Amino acid sequence: MLKLLATTVLLSSVVSANQNAKIEQFLSEKFKENPAIVNLKVKVTERMGVPSMPSWNAVIVSVDATLKAKPQDRAVRQKMVWFTDGNVITKELTSLSTGESLKNEINPTFKDAYYKNDNLIYGKKNAKYKVAIFSDPLCPFCSTFVPKAIEEMKKQPEKFAIYYYHFPLAGMHPAAVEITQAAIAAEIKGIKNVALRMYNLKIDPKERDVRKILDVFNRKMGTDIEPSDLRTPEVQAHYKSDLKIAADLLVAGTPTVFLDGKLDRTKRLYEKVK
């Protein structure tokens, strides 16, 4: 949709003093070559070095646009990583020695503002370690890993502050969208341990009937959540905040775990900290 005509292109006019502006202008012009893209905004939100390529930088670019489509236009929001050495910009860099994409080395900054009170489910805010978990309750791996990890860490509230972010994989598990919103609504109503209990729900991940989804949820949780509860400003604000934080951090799959703001690719560093 927002694909460039070529993966690698020259940026001969880029100078270090206003390189971000040059990149924004260049990408804007390229994206506008697609006539279906209108109301376009391109912004470099973060720049960082590439550990294995000292002369290169990675830039995180946010793209906001409207995509002309039928039956109606739709908003497009996404973030992407680009690499530049000041003269060349490319979407991909691959290591010849390992064959891996160097995007694996790029981790956006986990800002302090992301540690919101609404996301703290267990532990004390001033605990020694902060663990952030992005998860989908219908993700098979999440259902085996996340509850166990949380149960282990919650035993040590002075050691671990556990922050949970709802990240339903809507394309794969459409039912997870309503489940996560129902979980937020239940938490707002004061229901305890929702984040753990929703992993025990037995439902077809492809289910789209909101009533059926809520019937399963309410029976398990002992709640009376209605479809209208999912659309309240409080629920939607929390839900959209979690998705925005995930987008800012380039979270793409579940479960994704951060320990003290650093991406934990093993997901198990919490077991090793002192």
CORKASUL-V576127 format. One record per residue. N is the residue number from 0. RES is the residue in three letters. SS is DSSP state (a for helix, b for strand, c for the rest). Layout:
n->{N & N}
res->{RES & RES}
ss->{SS & SS}
//
This chain:
n->{0 & 1 & 2 & 3 & 4 & 5 & 6 & 7 & 8 & 9 & 10 & 11 & 12 & 13 & 14 & 15 & 16 & 17 & 18 & 19 & 20 & 21 & 22 & 23 & 24 & 25 & 26 & 27 & 28 & 29 & 30 & 31 & 32 & 33 & 34 & 35 & 36 & 37 & 38 & 39 & 40 & 41 & 42 & 43 & 44 & 45 & 46 & 47 & 48 & 49 & 50 & 51 & 52 & 53 & 54 & 55 & 56 & 57 & 58 & 59 & 60 & 61 & 62 & 63 & 64 & 65 & 66 & 67 & 68 & 69 & 70 & 71 & 72 & 73 & 74 & 75 & 76 & 77 & 78 & 79 & 80 & 81 & 82 & 83 & 84 & 85 & 86 & 87 & 88 & 89 & 90 & 91 & 92 & 93 & 94 & 95 & 96 & 97 & 98 & 99 & 100 & 101 & 102 & 103 & 104 & 105 & 106 & 107 & 108 & 109 & 110 & 111 & 112 & 113 & 114 & 115 & 116 & 117 & 118 & 119 & 120 & 121 & 122 & 123 & 124 & 125 & 126 & 127 & 128 & 129 & 130 & 131 & 132 & 133 & 134 & 135 & 136 & 137 & 138 & 139 & 140 & 141 & 142 & 143 & 144 & 145 & 146 & 147 & 148 & 149 & 150 & 151 & 152 & 153 & 154 & 155 & 156 & 157 & 158 & 159 & 160 & 161 & 162 & 163 & 164 & 165 & 166 & 167 & 168 & 169 & 170 & 171 & 172 & 173 & 174 & 175 & 176 & 177 & 178 & 179 & 180 & 181 & 182 & 183 & 184 & 185 & 186 & 187 & 188 & 189 & 190 & 191 & 192 & 193 & 194 & 195 & 196 & 197 & 198 & 199 & 200 & 201 & 202 & 203 & 204 & 205 & 206 & 207 & 208 & 209 & 210 & 211 & 212 & 213 & 214 & 215 & 216 & 217 & 218 & 219 & 220 & 221 & 222 & 223 & 224 & 225 & 226 & 227 & 228 & 229 & 230 & 231 & 232 & 233 & 234 & 235 & 236 & 237 & 238 & 239 & 240 & 241 & 242 & 243 & 244 & 245 & 246 & 247 & 248 & 249 & 250 & 251 & 252 & 253 & 254 & 255 & 256 & 257 & 258 & 259 & 260 & 261 & 262 & 263 & 264 & 265 & 266 & 267 & 268 & 269 & 270 & 271 & 272 & 273}
res->{MET & LEU & LYS & LEU & LEU & ALA & THR & THR & VAL & LEU & LEU & SER & SER & VAL & VAL & SER & ALA & ASN & GLN & ASN & ALA & LYS & ILE & GLU & GLN & PHE & LEU & SER & GLU & LYS & PHE & LYS & GLU & ASN & PRO & ALA & ILE & VAL & ASN & LEU & LYS & VAL & LYS & VAL & THR & GLU & ARG & MET & GLY & VAL & PRO & SER & MET & PRO & SER & TRP & ASN & ALA & VAL & ILE & VAL & SER & VAL & ASP & ALA & THR & LEU & LYS & ALA & LYS & PRO & GLN & ASP & ARG & ALA & VAL & ARG & GLN & LYS & MET & VAL & TRP & PHE & THR & ASP & GLY & ASN & VAL & ILE & THR & LYS & GLU & LEU & THR & SER & LEU & SER & THR & GLY & GLU & SER & LEU & LYS & ASN & GLU & ILE & ASN & PRO & THR & PHE & LYS & ASP & ALA & TYR & TYR & LYS & ASN & ASP & ASN & LEU & ILE & TYR & GLY & LYS & LYS & ASN & ALA & LYS & TYR & LYS & VAL & ALA & ILE & PHE & SER & ASP & PRO & LEU & CYS & PRO & PHE & CYS & SER & THR & PHE & VAL & PRO & LYS & ALA & ILE & GLU & GLU & MET & LYS & LYS & GLN & PRO & GLU & LYS & PHE & ALA & ILE & TYR & TYR & TYR & HIS & PHE & PRO & LEU & ALA & GLY & MET & HIS & PRO & ALA & ALA & VAL & GLU & ILE & THR & GLN & ALA & ALA & ILE & ALA & ALA & GLU & ILE & LYS & GLY & ILE & LYS & ASN & VAL & ALA & LEU & ARG & MET & TYR & ASN & LEU & LYS & ILE & ASP & PRO & LYS & GLU & ARG & ASP & VAL & ARG & LYS & ILE & LEU & ASP & VAL & PHE & ASN & ARG & LYS & MET & GLY & THR & ASP & ILE & GLU & PRO & SER & ASP & LEU & ARG & THR & PRO & GLU & VAL & GLN & ALA & HIS & TYR & LYS & SER & ASP & LEU & LYS & ILE & ALA & ALA & ASP & LEU & LEU & VAL & ALA & GLY & THR & PRO & THR & VAL & PHE & LEU & ASP & GLY & LYS & LEU & ASP & ARG & THR & LYS & ARG & LEU & TYR & GLU & LYS & VAL & LYS}
ss->{c & c & c & c & c & c & c & b & b & b & c & c & c & c & c & a & a & a & a & a & a & a & a & a & a & a & a & a & a & a & a & c & c & c & c & c & b & b & b & b & b & b & b & b & b & b & b & b & b & b & c & c & b & b & b & b & b & b & b & b & b & b & b & b & b & b & b & c & c & c & c & c & c & b & b & b & b & b & b & b & b & b & b & b & c & c & c & b & b & b & c & c & c & b & c & c & c & c & c & c & b & a & a & a & a & c & c & c & c & c & c & a & a & a & c & c & a & a & a & b & b & b & c & c & c & c & c & c & b & b & b & b & b & b & b & c & c & c & c & a & a & a & a & a & a & a & a & a & a & a & a & a & a & a & c & c & c & c & c & b & b & b & b & b & b & b & c & c & c & c & c & c & c & c & a & a & a & a & a & a & a & a & a & a & a & a & a & a & c & c & c & c & c & a & a & a & a & a & a & a & c & c & c & c & c & c & c & c & c & a & a & a & a & a & a & a & a & a & a & a & a & c & c & c & c & c & a & a & a & a & c & c & a & a & a & a & a & a & a & a & a & a & a & a & a & a & a & a & c & c & c & c & c & c & c & b & b & b & b & c & c & b & b & c & c & c & c & c & a & a & a & c & c & c}
//
